[in-house]
Amino acid sequence: PPALYAHALNVQGRCLYDVILYRLHRSTAEEPHILLECDSSMLDSIQKHLKLYKIRRKVTIAPCPELSLWAVIPGEHPGDASSLPKCADQALLLTPDPRAEVMGWRLIAKKGANLSEIIPGSQVGDVQDYHRHRYKQGIPEGVKDLPPGVALPLESNLAFMNGISFTKGCYIGQELTARTHHMGVIRKRLLPVSFPAPLPTHGIPEGAEILTESGKPAGKFRAGGGGVGIALLRLAHLKEPLCINLGGEKVKLSAATPEWWPKPAAK
């Protein structure tokens, strides 16, 4: 495939980095060229991590500041990726987002490229539009949603997002991931949350505890913006009224299972 969603895990099976890999070479006869998309705040850490495993291979690892990344979010009636008009001269890569169909396409182009020429009729939004869209769909991304050394792959729904292979060979963190998968018991999951009332001026702090109406711990808020966000919640409390206690003030919120999830998982 031209794009692959993946993670690096630690020995405890917890997420370190979430990445999307793009294959730039056309065939196996060509020299392999892989473009790696990551959280920009982790650029140095990921380079060090990759160089640990380079050993004696003739592999060059370098950032690509000359490229820009765009998310092409579908409208009300998303079509197939092949129906997207594109200008091959300006788009280095235009491919479906490998995580979920609701996330549309990833576009990589040279900095300064004219997007209206690459995708005629498109409108340029801001990065907050993108984050609101993925929070509504319950798609985690980056270190705020997937704290390094904290987030577990199966609780983060990575199996739903083509982010885990249960047939590949050994990898760091495989034992816990495979065991949890085969036991089939996942009590907590990352879920999209929404706030019905306007949020406090300072917003909701990352890691804030979410409680049920009776005061039982239900989970933790990860990140969000614009009245939506993502939280790690106990599935047993999914249908209950939830709140966050901020300095004596109760902020109400509700959670839901995304429509794009496999149907048995939403139960």
N, C-alpha and C positions, 0 to 999 in steps of 0.2 A: 504493500500500500504506500501511497505518497506521503502519508502522515500517520504517526503512531503516538498514542498517549502512553506515558510511562512514569514511573517513580523510582527514586533511589530510597532504599530503606536502611535503617540501622540494624544492629544484630538483634535488637528486641522486636523487630518487625514493625517499627513505627516509621512514619514518613519523614524523610529528610527534605527532598526536593520533588516537586511535580514539574514535569517537562513535556513538551511536544517535540517529537523528532520528525524532520522532513527529509525525505530522500531526494537529493538533487541529481544524482547520476541516473542515466536512462536505462542502463543494462548492467549485468554482472561483469561484462567485459571491460567496462569503464572503471577508472579509479574511483573508489567510493567517496562521496561528498555528502556529509550529513549536517543539516542545520538544526541547531538545538534552541528551542524557545524556553525561556525560564523567567522567573520573577527577577526583575532587574536588580533588586536589593541583594540578591544572592549570587550575582555574577562571579565575584571573586571566589566565593566558597565553592561554587560548582566547578570552576576551572581547577581549583586545587584538588577537589574530589576526583575528577576525571584523570588528572595527571598521576594520581596514586596508582591507577590501574593501567597506565600506559605501558609500564615495564620497558621492554626494549623494542616495542613496535614503532614503526616509522609513522607516527600519527602527529599531525599538527593541530593544536587546539588554540583558537584565537577568536576574540569577539568580533562582531560585524557591525560597527557603528554606522556604516554607510547604508544599512537597510532599515526599513520601517515596517512594523507589523500592524495590520488592521483586522478587526473582526467585522465580517459582513453579516449583519443580523437579518434574518428573513422577515418579510412583512407578514400580513395576515394569512396569506396563502403561499407558503414557501414552495418553490419548485425544486426540481432536481439540480444538482450543482452544474451538470453539463449544459443546462439552459442559461447559465449566467454568461452574458456577453463579456468578452475580455480581450484586452490588447496585449498580445504576447510580448511585444517589445518592452512594455513598461512593467508588467507583472512577472516577477521571478517565479511566483508560485501562487496558485489559487486553487484551494482544495477544501473539501468538506471538513469541518471540525471533527476530529476523530472521536471526541467524547460523547456527543449526542447530537441528533439531527436538529434539535431545537436551538442549538448554538450556531447554526448556519455554516459559514465558511471562514477560513483563515486566508488572508491575502498578505503576501510579502512582496514588497516592491522597493525600488531604490528611493532613498529620501528625496522628497521634492517631486515625486511622480504625480501626475494629474489623475486623481481618482475618478473624476467624472468621465475621463476617456477610457479608463480601464473597465469601469462598470457604469455605463450610461444610465441616467435616471436615478442614481443613488444619491443619498443625502448624507453629509458628514455630520455626525453627532459628536458629543464629547465622551470622554472615558467614563463619566458617571452614568451615562445612558447604558453603556455596555455592562457595567457592574450591576445596575438595577435589573437589567434583563437576566443576567445569570443568577442573581440572588432569587428572583422570582421562580426560576427553574430549579433552584437548589444545587447549582453547580459550584463546587469549591475551587478556588484557584489562588495560588501564592501562599506566602507564609502566614498571613493573617487568618485565612480560612483553614489552613493545614499547618498548624504550628510544628516546626521541626522537632522531632523527638517526642511529640505528644500524640499527634493524630495517628489513628490506626486505619489501614487501608480499607478494610471491610466496613467499619463504622462510617467511613467517609464515602461509601457507595461507589468505590472505584471499580468494583466488579460490574456495576451497571453501566460504567462509562468506558468500557473497553480498556481499562487501566491495569488489569491483572490477568495473567495467563496461568491457568492451572495445569497446563500440559508442558510448559517449557522446562528446561533443566534447572539445576540448583541456582539459587541467588541468595544474597544476604537478606535475612529476615523471612525466608521462605517457610521455615518450620511452623512458626506461630500462625502465619497467614493461611497455610494449607490446613492446619489442624482446626482453626476456627471455621473455615469454609466447610470442611467435611463434617464437623459437629453440627453445623447449621443453626447455631444459636447466636443471634446478634440482637442484643437487647437495646442498644443505642444506635442512632443514625443521625447523620447531618440532614437537617430538614430546612426548607424555606420557612421563614417566619415573617409576619407582617404586624404592624402596629396601627390600630384603628384611630388613635388620637395623635395629635401633633407631639413630637418627641421633645424632651427637655432640651434647653439651649445647648448643653454640652454633649448631647447625644447619649448613646448607651455605651458604657465602657466595655472593651473587649474582655471576655472572660467572666462577665457578670453572671451571677447565679440566677437561674430561672426556677420559679417555685410554682406549685399548684395552688389552687384557691385555699386549700387547707394548710398550706405552708410546707408541704413535702418537697424535697429537692427533685426537680424534673430534668435538669440539664444545665448547659452553659451556653451563653451567647458568644458566638465567635466574632462576627464582624457584620457590617451592614451600612446602609445609607439610604436616605430618601424614603423612610418609612418601611423599608424591607431589609431583610438580612438573612443570615444563616446561623443555625444553632445546633449543637449536639444535644439531642433529646432522648429520653427514655421512651420507647415506643408505647409502653403501658400508659403513659400520660398524654399521648398524642391528641386525643379527642377532648381533653379537659381544658377548662379555662386556665390560662397561664399568666404569670406576671413576674416583673422584676422589681425588687425593692431598692429604690435609689434614695438614700437619705430620708427614709420615712415615707416617701411618695411611691405609690404602687403604679407601675407602668404596665398596662395590659398588652398582651400579644397573643397571636394565634398561629398555629402551625398547620401544615398540610403536606400530604405526599404528592410529589410531582406527577403529572399525567403521563410523562414519558417513561416512568419506571416500569419494569416488568410487572404484570398484574398481581401475581402471588406475593410480591415483595411489599405491596402497599397494604397488605392485611395486618 
